[in-house]
């Protein structure tokens, strides 16, 4: 049947499919172990741990689990308050914790806190804290902004606080006693932001010093605080007096966030000027600023973070939570060593990261009723002109993606009133015509002549396709075009057929075309075909649902079946074969449903089996493609994996199950489709990452006979270089973590215990190792990690271990034994 090609096409809007945003937002809250939903501050320390201050406790996070520190009224070495307001780390690696009840020093070696709390009898004691920074000029000093007690300076060596407060009689004093923010810039200026009292600046280099370089406390009264936004006669004062954050970017620009505006500091004019980037509504809610590794500025607000691109003066906003509001803390943003942005909220903490998408994703938009009821992908083809054809259960779609135009989808089945019931397979011949198995009808689309031909089912025709002869045919249809311009057609329960394209082009009537049919016997295994290909030698490899793989030589018309055989490990792993692929070297690879991947050896006619135990994410394989570098790209029930046959290594990607696949040899792109839509990517874009996160020993546990098997846990182990144990410590274990904070952390680990075993032992993704009944002596425990691309870190974490012997096995005991023996002689 010849149908006129209609020139007016039905075009689907691009919104039918949406590509994923490159910015990913991940929420972490109490369900993952966080001590409280209300998060006030976040900081990454020098070890790579993330410290999170909440309304009920301080949390140390390694990407896997939380260690929680809380206030205990009976323990003076615990936190002085359950509420954590602010955090900072000094040069010695100590964590300073600000709370509404004073300052706390976390000491790693003892895993305990030293409290500095308010004493009514001591005017120099500290109260509620809003801000802390370490003095860059002298790390012995810590500057502290309080909630009513002014600015405080803590001398760590003398263990003493000095306070700077507002004096109404002195215009050179601090402008207000409620300090919200502190910052020291690269020019030596120290900035103090207050609540409703404007901004203050002092130059730390101008503070008088003693002969040993310390600040001269006796001359603190001479310090001049230069005030900004503090003139009550200035109209701007009424609107910009609360300073939430002060920040210096890598270009040395000073940013000031007031309660109504974003301001710059003009150093030449010694003046604050408004920023042109934000409108009045946005600026009234900004609380913090952060510059990431790329030089992009992030601004924290109520339930929103803004990303500023200064090159094009563009702001993009990202909502953090559907409900709740942002925390007002000025330490609510943090960037870690790997580039993750962390934002605090009143409903947990949020990780914001840029996902450079390897896979371009096109997913169905269920809100658009114009799209067909089902978009389950059955077939995909990229033709020679660059157009992509997509076969679904209800539609044959043509995807047009011009450079300067949005993506368009044309539904051919709607235009020509097809009733597809599955567009099973699509191929292109050397003339550029598109052939599709639509339902159980063979269709040819000729773009050159704007025509469509349907070769419909005719069971009475003796020359019909093998599956068209069967009234109750069920199953999918597959098409293969060979080098001799023959079209090969297989069906799930209808055998396999061959027809010459020359004959098809000469007529529109199947009665004039002769098909050669193979194995149309209902008892023949070829009646359960799932997929087939033709290799470089002209041999067909046919996958079946229940009869393994069949090798068909069309020239000799010979067939050989390969099946699973019990007690023969070199046979096919399972009889349900779903896919087959020939690689660049001519090797045949068979994917199975439940039996993983099988490599066929042509000489021995045997199979090598690879499965989940070898790194495959699932033993259920849907499709196999090969790239120009010899890698296999495999679609499984648990995502897509790249397999390197040279080293038998799998690299798994968390893209959900894809049931159809296609390799565009013209562009090198690969397509994988499923029930949600399809993805497209170029294999060369999958570059190996050289970034390996730091490895930290996070926990040490021992069980000792001396304490009747009591479990003793040491979480300070990351700060130690060595430990000493007793021979009575029968069981010891170590936990460790690669601090990457990725949700899909695929790091693997290896360890060795020198003195016990000197070879690296692979652990996979297991993060714990246990030793029992080690002999007394010296050991060196080492652990290392590799990233998702199998790149091992150059540095490892190590710990020296000494196990003391019992007294009767010490050197002095042996000396005594020798002395006694000599005495007896």
DRENBA-99008 format. One record per residue (C-alpha): residue number from 1; x negated, y negated, z. Coordinates in steps of 0.5 Angstrom, whole numbers. Each point is the difference from the previous one (the first is absolute). Example, Ala and Ser with C-alpha at 12.3 -4.5 7.8 and 13.67 -1.06 7.14 Angstrom:
   num      px      py      pz
     1     -25       9      16
     2      -2      -7      -2
This chain:
   num      px      py      pz
     1       0       0       0
     2      -3      -7      -2
     3       2      -6       4
     4      -2      -7      -2
     5      -5      -3       4
     6       4      -6       4
     7      -5      -6       0
     8       4      -3       6
     9      -3       4       6
    10       2       1       7
    11      -5      -3       4
    12      -1       1       8
    13      -3      -5       4
    14      -7       0       4
    15       4       1       6
    16       2       7      -1
    17      -7       2       2
    18      -5      -4       5
    19      -7       0       1
    20      -3       1       7
    21      -2      -6       3
    22      -8       0       1
    23       1      -3       7
    24       2       6       5
    25       3      -1       7
    26       0       5       5
    27       3       0       7
    28      -3       3       6
    29       4       0       6
    30       2       4       7
    31       2       6      -5
    32      -8       1      -1
    33      -2      -1       7
    34       0      -8       1
    35       1      -2       7
    36       5      -5      -2
    37       4      -3      -6
    38      -2      -7       2
    39      -7      -1      -2
    40      -4      -7       1
    41      -7       1      -2
    42      -4       4      -5
    43      -8       1       0
    44      -5       5      -4
    45      -6       1       5
    46      -7       1      -3
    47       1       8       1
    48       6      -1      -5
    49       5       2       5
    50       6      -5       0
    51       3      -3       6
    52       7      -2       1
    53       3      -4       5
    54       7       1       2
    55       5      -2       5
    56      -1       7       4
    57      -8       1      -1
    58      -6       0      -4
    59      -1       5      -5
    60      -6       3      -4
    61       2       3      -7
    62      -5       4      -4
    63       5       1      -6
    64       3       7       3
    65       2      -1       7
    66       0      -5       6
    67      -4      -1       6
    68       5      -4       5
    69      -3      -5       6
    70       5      -2       5
    71       1      -4       6
    72       0       4       6
    73       1      -4       7
    74      -3       5       4
    75      -7       0      -5
    76      -4      -6       0
    77      -4       2      -5
    78       6       0      -5
    79       3      -6      -4
    80       2      -5       4
    81       7      -1      -3
    82       4       5      -5
    83       1      -6      -5
    84      -6      -1      -5
    85      -1      -7      -3
    86      -6      -1      -3
    87      -7       4      -2
    88      -7      -1      -2
    89      -6       4       0
    90      -7      -2       3
    91      -7       1      -3
    92      -1       6       5
    93       6       3      -3
    94       4      -1       6
    95       8      -2      -1
    96       3      -6       4
    97       7       0       1
    98       4      -6       1
    99       7       1       4
   100       5      -4       4
   101      -4       2       6
   102      -7      -2      -2
   103      -6       3      -3
   104      -2       7      -1
   105      -7       3      -2
   106       1       7      -3
   107      -7       4       1
   108      -1       6      -5
   109      -5       4       4
   110       5       1       6
   111       7      -1      -4
   112       2      -5       5
   113       2      -7       1
   114      -3      -6       4
   115       5      -5       2
   116       0      -8       1
   117       6      -2       3
   118       3      -6       3
   119      -1      -2       7
   120       3      -6       3
   121      -5      -1       4
   122      -5      -1      -5
   123       1      -6      -5
   124      -5       4      -5
   125       4       6      -1
   126       4       2      -6
   127       7       0      -1
   128       4       2      -6
   129      -4       1      -7
   130       2      -2      -7
   131      -6       0      -4
   132      -8       2       1
   133      -6      -1      -4
   134      -7       2       1
   135      -5      -6      -1
   136      -4       1      -6
   137      -6      -4       3
   138       0       4       6
   139       3       6       1
   140       0       0       7
   141       6      -5       0
   142       7       1      -1
   143       5      -5      -2
   144       7       1       3
   145       6      -4      -2
   146       5       1       6
   147       8      -1       1
   148       0      -6       4
   149      -7       0       3
   150      -4      -4      -6
   151      -6       3      -3
   152      -5       4       4
   153      -7       3      -1
   154      -2       6       3
   155      -8       1       1
   156      -1       8       0
   157      -6      -1       3
   158       2      -4       6
   159       7       3       0
   160       3      -6       1
   161       5      -4      -4
   162       0      -8      -1
   163       7      -4      -2
   164       1      -5      -5
   165       7      -4       2
   166       4      -6      -3
   167      -2      -6       4
   168       6      -5      -1
   169      -5      -6       2
   170      -6       3      -5
   171       1      -1      -8
   172      -6       5      -1
   173       3       6       4
   174       4       6      -3
   175       7      -3      -3
   176       4       6       4
   177      -1       5       5
   178       4       5      -4
   179      -5       3      -5
   180       3       4      -6
   181      -6       1      -5
   182      -8       0       0
   183      -5       0      -6
   184      -7      -1      -1
   185      -2      -2      -7
   186      -7       0      -3
   187      -1      -7       1
   188      -1       1       7
   189       7      -3       2
   190       5       3       5
   191       7      -1      -1
   192       5       0       5
   193       8       1      -2
   194       5      -2       5
   195       7       0       1
   196       4      -6      -1
   197      -7      -4       1
   198      -3       0      -7
   199      -7       3      -2
   200      -7      -1       4
   201      -7       0      -3
   202      -7       0       4
   203      -7       2      -3
   204      -3       5       4
   205      -7      -2      -2
   206       1      -7       3
   207       2       4       7
   208      -6      -2       5
   209      -5       7       1
   210      -5       2       5
   211      -7       1      -1
   212       2       8      -1
   213       5      -2      -6
   214       6       1       4
   215       6      -5       1
   216      -1      -5       6
   217       6       1       4
   218      -2      -6       4
   219       1      -5      -6
   220       7       3      -3
   221       4      -6       2
   222      -4      -4      -6
   223       3       5      -5
   224       4      -4      -5
   225       6       3      -3
   226       2      -3      -6
   227       8       0      -1
   228       4       1      -6
   229       8      -1      -1
   230       0      -3       7
   231       2      -7      -2
   232       7      -1       3
   233       1      -6      -5
   234      -2       4      -6
   235       6       3      -3
   236      -3       6      -2
   237      -2       2       7
   238       8       1       2
   239       0       6      -5
   240      -7       3       0
   241      -2       0       8
   242      -1       8       1
   243      -6       3      -3
   244       2       8      -1
   245      -7       1      -4
   246      -6      -3      -3
   247      -4       4      -5
   248      -6      -1      -5
   249       0       4      -6
   250      -7       2      -4
   251       0      -7      -4
   252      -1      -3       7
   253       7      -3       0
   254       4      -1       6
   255       7       2       1
   256       5      -3       5
   257       6       3       1
   258       5      -5       4
   259       7       2       2
   260       2      -4      -6
   261      -5       0      -5
   262      -6       3      -3
   263      -6      -5       0
   264      -7       0      -2
   265      -6      -4       3
   266      -4      -5      -4
   267      -7       0       3
   268      -2      -6      -4
   269       6      -4       2
   270       1       3       7
   271       7       1      -1
   272       5       5      -1
   273       4       0      -7
   274       6       4      -2
   275      -1       7      -4
   276       4       0      -6
   277       2       7       0
   278       6       1       5
   279       7      -3       0
   280       2      -2       7
   281       4       6       1
   282      -5       4      -1
   283      -5      -4       4
   284       4       0       6
   285       0       7       2
   286      -8       1      -2
   287      -4       3       6
   288      -7       3      -3
   289      -4       0      -6
   290      -5       5      -2
   291      -5       1      -6
   292      -1       7      -3
   293      -6       3      -3
   294       3      -3      -7
   295       0      -7       2
   296       8       0       0
   297       3      -4       6
   298       6       4       4
   299       4      -4       5
   300       5       3       5
   301       7      -2       1
   302       6       2       3
   303       1       7      -3
   304      -4      -2      -6
   305      -7      -1      -2
   306      -2      -4      -6
   307      -5       1      -5
   308      -3      -6      -3
   309      -4       0      -7
   310      -3      -7       0
   311      -2       1      -7
   312       7      -1      -3
   313       3      -3       6
   314       4       6       1
   315       3       3       7
   316       3       7       0
   317       4       2       6
   318       1       7       3
   319       5       2       6
   320      -3       4       5
   321       7       3       3
   322       7       0      -1
   323       2      -2       7
   324      -4      -4       5
   325      -5      -6       0
   326      -7      -1      -1
   327      -4       0       6
   328      -2      -7       2
   329      -7       2       2
   330      -6      -4      -4
   331      -4       6       0
   332       6       4      -4
   333      -5       1      -6
   334      -6       4      -1
   335      -4       3      -6
   336      -4       6       1
   337      -6       3      -3
   338       3       3      -6
   339       5      -6      -1
   340       6       2       3
   341       4      -6       3
   342       3       2       6
   343       6      -5       3
   344       4       0       7
   345       7       1       0
   346       5       1       6
   347       2       6      -3
   348      -7       3      -1
   349      -6      -1      -4
   350       0       0      -7
   351      -6       2      -5
   352       0      -4      -7
   353      -5       2      -5
   354      -1      -1      -7
   355       1       6      -4
   356      -3       0      -7
   357       5       5      -3
   358      -3       5      -4
   359       7       2      -2
   360       4      -4      -4
   361       7       2       3
   362       7      -1      -4
   363       5       2       5
   364       8       0      -1
   365       4      -6       3
   366       6       3       2
   367       3      -7       1
   368       1      -1      -7
   369       6       4      -3
   370      -2      -1      -7
   371      -6       6       1
   372       3       7      -2
   373       2       4       6
   374      -6       4       0
   375      -7      -1      -1
   376      -3       6       1
   377      -6       1      -5
   378      -1       6      -4
   379      -5      -2      -5
   380      -4      -6      -2
   381      -4      -2      -6
   382      -4      -6      -2
   383       0      -1      -8
   384      -5      -2      -5
   385       3      -7       0
   386      -1      -1       8
   387       7       1       1
   388       2       5       6
   389       6       5      -1
   390       3       2       7
   391       5       6       0
   392       5       1       6
   393       6       4       1
   394       5      -5      -3
   395      -4      -4      -4
   396      -6      -1      -5
   397      -3      -7       1
   398      -5      -4      -4
   399      -5      -4       5
   400      -2      -6      -4
   401      -6      -4       4
   402      -2      -6      -4
   403      -6      -4       3
   404       4      -7       1
   405       7       3       1
   406       3       4       6
   407       1       8      -1
   408       6       2      -4
   409       4       7       0
   410       4       2      -6
   411       5       5       1
   412       0       4      -6
   413       5       5       2
   414       5      -5       2
   415      -1      -3      -7
   416       1       6      -4
   417       5       3       5
   418      -4       6       2
   419       2       5       6
   420      -7       2       1
   421       1       4       7
   422      -8       0       0
   423      -5      -3      -5
   424      -5       6       1
   425      -6      -2      -4
   426      -2      -6      -5
   427      -6       1      -5
   428      -2      -4      -6
   429      -2       2      -7
   430      -6      -2      -4
   431       5      -5      -4
   432       2      -3       6
   433       7       3       1
   434       2       2       7
   435       3       7       1
   436       4       1       7
   437       4       6       3
   438       6      -4       2
   439       5       5       4
   440      -1       6      -5
   441       0      -4      -6
   442      -6      -2      -4
   443      -1      -7      -2
   444      -4      -4      -5
   445      -1      -8       1
   446      -4      -3      -6
   447      -1      -7       2
   448      -3      -1      -7
   449       7       1      -4
   450       4      -2       7
   451       4       7       0
   452       1       5       5
   453       2       7      -2
   454       3       5       4
   455      -1       8      -1
   456       6       2       4
   457       1       7       3
   458       3       5      -5
   459       0       7       3
   460       3       3      -6
   461      -6      -2      -4
   462      -4       6      -1
   463      -6      -5      -1
   464       1      -4       6
   465      -5      -1       6
   466       0       6       4
   467       3      -3       6
   468       5      -3      -4
   469       3       7      -2
   470       1       1       7
   471       7      -2       2
   472      -1      -1       8
   473      -7      -2      -1
   474      -3      -4       7
   475      -7      -3       1
   476      -5      -5      -2
   477      -2      -1      -7
   478      -8      -2      -2
   479      -3      -2      -7
   480      -7       0      -2
   481      -2      -2      -7
   482      -6       4      -3
   483      -6      -3      -5
   484       4       4      -5
   485       6      -5       0
   486       4       6       3
   487       5      -2       6
   488       0       6       5
   489       6       0       5
   490       1       4       6
   491       6       1       5
   492       1       2       7
   493       4       6      -2
   494       0       0      -7
   495      -7       2      -3
   496      -5      -4      -4
   497       1      -3      -7
   498      -4      -3      -6
   499       2      -4      -6
   500      -4      -4      -5
   501       1      -8       0
   502       0       0      -7
   503       6       4       0
   504       3      -4       5
   505      -1      -6      -4
   506       3       2      -6
   507       7       1       3
   508       5      -2       5
   509       3       7       0
   510      -3       5       4
   511       3       6      -4
   512      -5      -2      -5
   513      -6       1       5
   514      -3       6       2
   515      -2       1       7
   516      -5       6       2
   517       2       2       7
   518      -4       4       5
   519       3       5       5
   520       7      -1       0
   521       1       6       4
   522       4      -2       6
   523      -5       5       4
   524      -6      -3      -2
   525      -4      -5       5
   526       0      -5      -5
   527       7      -2       1
   528      -2      -3       6
   529      -5      -5      -2
   530      -1      -6       4
   531      -6      -4      -4
   532      -5       2      -6
   533      -6      -3      -3
   534      -5       1      -6
   535      -7       0       1
   536      -6      -2      -5
   537       0       8      -3
   538       7      -1      -1
   539       2       5       5
   540       7      -1       4
   541       0       0       8
   542       7       1       2
   543       2      -1       7
   544       6       4       3
   545       4       0       6
   546      -1       7       2
   547      -4       3      -5
   548      -7      -3       1
   549      -4      -3      -6
   550       1       2      -7
   551      -6      -1      -5
   552       3       0      -7
   553      -4       1      -6
   554       4      -3      -6
   555      -4       3      -6
   556      -1       7       3
   557       7      -1       3
   558      -3       4       6
   559       2      -2       8
   560      -3       2       6
   561       3      -1       7
   562      -4      -3       6
   563       4       2       7
   564      -1       0       7
   565      -3       7       2
   566       0       2       7
   567      -7       1       3
   568      -4      -3      -6
   569      -2      -7       3
   570      -2      -2      -8
   571       7       1      -2
   572       5      -6      -1
   573       2      -2       7
   574       7       0      -1
   575       5       2      -6
   576       4      -7       0
   577      -5      -4      -5
   578       2      -8      -1
   579      -5      -3      -4
   580      -6       2      -4
   581      -6      -5      -2
   582      -6       1      -4
   583      -6      -4       2
   584      -6      -4      -4
   585      -4       7       1
   586       5       4      -3
   587       2       3       7
   588       7       2       1
   589       4      -2       7
   590       6       2       2
   591       5      -3       5
   592       5       4       4
   593       6      -1       5
   594      -3       2       6
   595      -7       3      -2
   596      -4      -6      -1
   597      -5      -1      -6
   598      -3       6      -4
   599      -6      -1      -4
   600       0       5      -6
   601      -7       3      -2
   602       1       2      -8
   603      -6       5       1
   604       2       4       6
   605       8      -1      -1
   606       0      -2       7
   607       2      -5       4
   608      -3      -5       6
   609       5      -2       5
   610       0      -7       3
   611       6      -2       5
   612       1      -4       7
   613      -6       3       3
   614      -5      -3      -5
   615       3      -7       1
   616       6       0      -5
   617       6      -4       3
   618       5       6      -1
   619       0       6      -4
   620       6      -2      -4
   621      -2      -3      -6
   622       4      -3      -5
   623      -5      -3      -6
   624      -7       0      -2
   625      -3      -6      -4
   626      -8       0      -1
   627      -4      -7      -1
   628      -6      -2      -4
   629      -5       2       5
   630       3       7       1
   631       4      -1       6
   632       7       3       1
   633       6      -4       3
   634       5       4       3
   635       7      -1       2
   636       2       4       6
   637       6       0       5
   638      -5      -5       5
   639      -2      -5      -5
   640      -5       0      -6
   641      -8       2       1
   642      -6      -1      -4
   643      -4       7      -1
   644      -7       0      -2
   645      -2       7      -3
   646      -7      -2       1
   647       0       0       8
   648       7       3       1
   649       2      -6       4
   650       7      -3       0
   651       1      -7       1
   652       8      -1       3
   653       4      -6      -1
   654       7      -1       4
   655       4      -1      -6
   656       6       5       0
   657       2       6      -4
   658       0      -1      -7
   659       3       5      -5
   660      -2      -2      -7
   661      -6      -3      -2
   662      -3      -3      -7
   663      -7      -2      -2
   664      -1      -6      -5
   665      -6       2      -4
   666       0      -7      -3
   667       0      -4       6
   668      -3       5       5
   669       6      -1       4
   670       4       5       4
   671       7       1       2
   672       4       3       5
   673       7       0       1
   674       5       3       5
   675       7      -1       3
   676      -2      -7       2
   677      -3      -3      -6
   678      -7       1      -3
   679      -7      -3       1
   680      -6      -2      -4
   681      -7      -1       1
   682      -7       1      -4
   683      -4       5       3
   684      -6      -4       0
   685       3      -5       5
   686      -1       5       5
   687      -7      -2       3
   688      -3       3       5
   689       0      -4       7
   690      -7      -1       3
   691       3      -3       6
   692       0       5       6
   693       3      -2       6
   694      -5       0       7
   695       1       7       4
   696       0      -1       7
   697       1       5       6
   698       6      -2       3
   699       1       5       6
   700      -4       5       4
   701       3       6       4
   702      -3       5       5
   703       3       6       4
   704      -4       2       6
   705       0       6       4
   706      -3      -5       6
   707       7      -3      -1
   708       4       6       0
   709       1      -1      -8
   710       2      -7       1
   711       1      -4      -6
   712      -5      -7       0
   713       1      -5      -6
   714      -5      -5      -2
   715       2      -5      -5
   716      -6      -5       1
   717      -4       5      -4
   718       0      -4      -6
   719      -4      -5       5
   720      -5       5       2
   721      -7       3      -3
   722      -1       6       4
   723       4       4       5
   724      -2       5       6
   725       4       6       1
   726      -1       6       5
   727       0       7      -2
   728       6       1       3
   729       4      -4      -5
   730       2       6      -4
   731       4      -4      -5
   732      -1      -6      -3
   733       3      -4      -6
   734      -1      -6      -4
   735       6      -4      -4
   736      -2      -5      -6
   737       3      -4      -5
   738      -2      -4      -6
   739       3      -7       1
   740       3      -1      -7
   741       7      -2       3
   742       3       3      -6
   743       7       3       0
   744      -2       6      -5
   745      -7       1       3
   746      -3       5      -3
   747      -7       0       3
   748      -4       6       1
   749      -5       2       6
   750      -6       4       1
   751      -4       1       6
   752      -6       4       3
   753      -3       1       7
   754      -8       0      -1
   755      -3       5       5
   756       6       5      -1
   757       1      -1      -8
   758      -4      -4      -5
   759       5       0      -6
   760       6      -4      -1
   761       7       3       1
   762       6      -2      -4
   763       6      -2       4
   764       5      -2      -6
   765       4      -5       4
   766       0       3       7
   767      -3      -6       4
   768      -2       5       6
   769      -5       5       2
   770      -1       4       6
   771      -6       4       3
   772       0       5       5
   773      -5       3       5
   774      -6      -4      -3
   775      -7       2       3
   776      -4      -5       4
   777      -4      -5      -4
   778       0      -6      -4
   779       5      -1      -6
   780       1      -5      -5
   781       7       0      -3
   782       1      -4      -6
   783       7      -1      -4
   784       1      -3      -7
   785       6      -2      -5
   786       1       0      -7
   787       6      -4      -3
   788       5       2      -5
   789      -4       0      -6
   790      -5       5       4
   791      -6      -5       1
   792      -3       1       6
   793      -2      -6       5
   794      -8      -1       0
   795       1      -1       8
   796       2       5       5
   797       2      -1       7
   798      -4       4       5
   799      -1       2       7
   800      -5       3       4
   801       2       5       5
   802      -4       3       6
   803       3       6       4
   804      -4       1       6
   805      -1       7       2
   806       2       4       7
   807      -5      -1       5
   808      -3       7       0
   809      -2      -2      -8
   810      -3      -7       1
   811      -8      -1      -1
   812      -1       0       8
   813       3       6       1
   814      -4       4      -5
   815      -6      -3       3
   816       2       3       7
   817       1       7      -4
   818      -7      -1      -2
   819      -3      -2       6
   820       4       6       4
   821      -3       5      -5
   822      -7      -2       0
   823       1       0       8
   824       2       7      -1
   825      -6       2      -4
